[in-house]
Amino acid sequence: MARRPARPTRHRPSSIDKLDFEVRELIGKLRMDHGWTIDEIRQRLLDMGQSVSRSALGRHVRTLEDISAEMREAQAMATALAREVGDADQSRMLDVNAQLLQANMFKLMLAANEEDGEGVQLGAKDAKAFADALRSIALTRKTDLDLVERAEARAVARDRAAQRKKLDDAGRSGRLDVAALEEAKRILGYD
């Protein structure tokens, strides 16, 4: 008899996720900024009339610490990259930022949740924000390349005009005869 495929489990919000934002923010501040223990935070929450289990609070705090460690790692990586890239042009920095954004986003999506073992699921808003960020980097990169291309074209036009002026001056001063001047202009594509 064939077994039914297992239904994908949905992430259920923990009791901490159901708390008001201000309370969750307080938990983060007490743990990360002030170094309070789980028991101290739990007692503070109980004093505030919030009922949470120690295990749920422990999982939440562990998640906060993991996120904090990843942020420190990302900051260290960004600092190292900035040092390595140094005074690189803006387009190189845009490439690096796009690669970092993509790598961290895929790392987030592939990260397994401790409770159900599933990867992080992006909602429509989050997926759109990610796509918009990548699009913004791509548009900035294109704008940067367009600016560089126009600047290079202006420099080439300026150089060609200066070269033509030198040729004309050489022809007027008699340093080049008329035939040599016309041949030089033809070779350089001025006529």
PALUM-54956 format. One line per field, with one value per residue (C-alpha): residue number from 1; z, y, x. Coordinates in nm, 3 decimals. Layout:
<sites>
i: [NUM|...]
w: [Z|...]
v: [Y|...]
u: [X|...]
</sites>
This chain:
<sites>
i: [1|2|3|4|5|6|7|8|9|10|11|12|13|14|15|16|17|18|19|20|21|22|23|24|25|26|27|28|29|30|31|32|33|34|35|36|37|38|39|40|41|42|43|44|45|46|47|48|49|50|51|52|53|54|55|56|57|58|59|60|61|62|63|64|65|66|67|68|69|70|71|72|73|74|75|76|77|78|79|80|81|82|83|84|85|86|87|88|89|90|91|92|93|94|95|96|97|98|99|100|101|102|103|104|105|106|107|108|109|110|111|112|113|114|115|116|117|118|119|120|121|122|123|124|125|126|127|128|129|130|131|132|133|134|135|136|137|138|139|140|141|142|143|144|145|146|147|148|149|150|151|152|153|154|155|156|157|158|159|160|161|162|163|164|165|166|167|168|169|170|171|172|173|174|175|176|177|178|179|180|181|182|183|184|185|186|187|188|189|190|191]
w: [0.000|-0.103|0.167|0.138|0.092|0.408|0.409|0.438|0.791|0.839|1.076|1.374|1.560|1.898|2.213|2.193|1.835|1.961|2.213|2.136|1.938|2.234|2.458|2.197|2.157|2.536|2.537|2.274|2.459|2.793|2.645|2.384|2.537|2.907|2.912|3.121|3.163|3.037|3.393|3.464|3.144|3.218|3.567|3.422|3.175|3.454|3.656|3.351|3.337|3.033|3.055|2.852|2.892|2.968|2.668|2.424|2.566|2.536|2.169|2.100|2.273|2.087|1.758|1.859|1.938|1.607|1.415|1.611|1.535|1.165|1.161|1.324|1.068|0.781|0.922|0.950|0.594|0.465|0.645|0.503|0.155|0.180|0.283|0.003|-0.267|-0.133|-0.381|-0.645|-0.879|-0.791|-1.035|-0.861|-0.525|-0.671|-0.795|-0.450|-0.280|-0.521|-0.461|-0.083|-0.098|-0.310|-0.099|0.228|0.087|-0.037|0.294|0.474|0.247|0.286|0.663|0.839|1.114|1.434|1.503|1.172|0.969|0.682|0.516|0.562|0.348|0.201|0.190|-0.115|0.039|0.135|-0.206|-0.374|-0.146|-0.233|-0.606|-0.576|-0.399|-0.673|-0.941|-0.772|-0.765|-1.132|-1.232|-1.033|-1.204|-1.547|-1.467|-1.351|-1.671|-1.881|-1.704|-1.759|-2.125|-2.183|-2.005|-2.217|-2.535|-2.437|-2.370|-2.709|-2.884|-2.702|-2.800|-3.163|-3.176|-3.027|-3.276|-3.569|-3.448|-3.432|-3.785|-3.911|-3.729|-3.883|-4.229|-4.182|-4.047|-4.341|-4.133|-4.339|-4.710|-4.838|-4.962|-4.631|-4.435|-4.643|-4.612|-4.230|-4.204|-4.424|-4.217|-3.889|-4.028|-4.009|-4.364]
v: [0.000|0.337|0.590|0.935|1.202|1.400|1.743|2.024|2.154|2.521|2.729|2.806|3.122|3.054|3.202|3.468|3.557|3.622|3.883|4.253|4.402|4.618|4.311|4.123|4.431|4.445|4.081|4.158|4.464|4.289|3.996|4.162|4.505|4.422|4.053|3.935|3.560|3.375|3.334|3.708|3.798|3.545|3.686|4.038|3.917|3.744|4.068|4.243|3.987|3.801|3.422|3.251|2.918|2.906|2.680|2.915|3.206|3.005|2.923|3.288|3.412|3.153|3.280|3.639|3.537|3.351|3.653|3.881|3.654|3.648|4.027|4.059|3.813|4.009|4.334|4.180|4.048|4.390|4.557|4.304|4.345|4.723|4.696|4.450|4.638|4.969|5.248|5.029|5.193|5.221|4.950|4.698|4.789|4.749|4.401|4.307|4.438|4.248|3.927|3.974|4.042|3.735|3.509|3.618|3.590|3.236|3.147|3.275|3.083|2.759|2.788|2.513|2.611|2.419|2.350|2.201|2.160|2.369|2.655|3.010|3.087|3.435|3.608|3.802|4.134|3.999|3.841|4.168|4.366|4.129|4.157|4.537|4.553|4.347|4.555|4.874|4.752|4.649|4.989|5.169|4.954|5.034|5.406|5.391|5.214|5.467|5.755|5.594|5.530|5.891|6.025|5.803|5.915|6.282|6.216|6.046|6.335|6.587|6.396|6.366|6.739|6.818|6.585|6.741|7.089|6.986|6.849|7.168|7.380|7.170|7.221|7.597|7.636|7.443|7.154|6.922|6.969|6.955|6.593|6.467|6.658|6.509|6.158|6.192|6.310|6.021|5.765|5.905|5.920|6.296|6.333]
u: [0.000|0.144|0.205|0.064|0.329|0.382|0.226|0.473|0.469|0.400|0.601|0.384|0.468|0.622|0.478|0.753|0.651|0.299|0.417|0.390|0.677|0.781|0.812|1.019|1.237|1.282|1.393|1.656|1.783|1.802|1.992|2.212|2.271|2.270|2.369|2.075|2.032|1.727|1.600|1.639|1.454|1.181|1.135|1.110|0.846|0.652|0.664|0.515|0.234|0.370|0.363|0.636|0.805|1.175|1.237|1.059|1.255|1.577|1.508|1.429|1.744|1.954|1.806|1.890|2.247|2.278|2.152|2.384|2.681|2.591|2.563|2.906|3.044|2.887|3.029|3.375|3.346|3.237|3.527|3.775|3.633|3.648|4.013|4.088|3.902|4.034|3.998|3.837|3.595|3.229|3.123|3.351|3.198|2.847|2.944|3.074|2.757|2.533|2.726|2.708|2.335|2.270|2.492|2.334|1.983|2.042|2.209|1.899|1.664|1.860|1.903|1.713|1.474|1.547|1.180|1.068|1.389|1.251|1.428|1.311|1.008|0.995|0.663|0.557|0.667|1.010|1.065|0.964|1.198|1.484|1.410|1.386|1.722|1.888|1.716|1.833|2.193|2.167|2.024|2.291|2.555|2.407|2.395|2.756|2.861|2.668|2.844|3.184|3.102|2.992|3.301|3.525|3.345|3.396|3.765|3.807|3.626|3.847|4.163|4.052|3.976|4.318|4.491|4.304|4.397|4.764|4.745|4.578|4.838|5.118|4.966|4.928|5.282|5.426|5.563|5.339|5.277|4.919|4.947|5.091|4.825|4.543|4.693|4.723|4.361|4.245|4.437|4.304|3.950|3.901|3.772]
</sites>
